[in-house]
């Protein structure tokens, strides 16, 4: 079973784990940066921790340092795909 993290799911996780309310549409905007939403590496670390617990995997190192939502999704979804492929 393959499951990729989507922008709506990321928005929900950011609310729950980083305390930041942002819409999926804002996350999807070309050039969107986490810092414009007030999301820092500690907030992303909380999201990464939640994803690791949910999926029983180690998310690619560096996801918590992603500068953009698109970069974060690429790293996380790469980790999820790698797990499915093993």
Residue pairs with C-beta under 8 A, 6 or more apart in sequence:
1 84
2 80
2 81
2 84
3 55
3 80
4 73
4 77
4 80
4 81
5 51
5 73
5 76
5 77
5 80
6 24
6 73
7 24
7 25
7 27
7 28
7 69
7 73
8 24
10 24
10 27
10 47
10 69
10 72
10 73
11 22
11 23
11 24
11 27
13 47
13 50
13 51
14 20
14 21
14 22
14 37
14 39
14 43
14 47
15 21
15 22
16 50
17 43
17 46
17 47
17 49
17 50
18 39
18 42
18 43
18 44
18 46
18 47
19 43
20 37
20 38
20 39
20 43
22 37
22 39
26 32
26 37
27 37
27 69
28 69
31 68
32 68
32 69
32 70
33 67
33 68
34 40
34 43
34 44
34 66
34 67
34 68
34 69
34 72
35 67
41 64
41 65
44 63
44 64
44 65
44 66
44 72
45 64
47 64
47 72
48 59
48 63
48 64
48 76
51 59
51 76
52 58
52 59
55 80
55 83
57 79
57 80
57 83
58 79
59 75
59 76
59 79
60 75
60 76
60 78
60 79
62 75
63 72
63 75
63 76
63 79
66 72
66 75
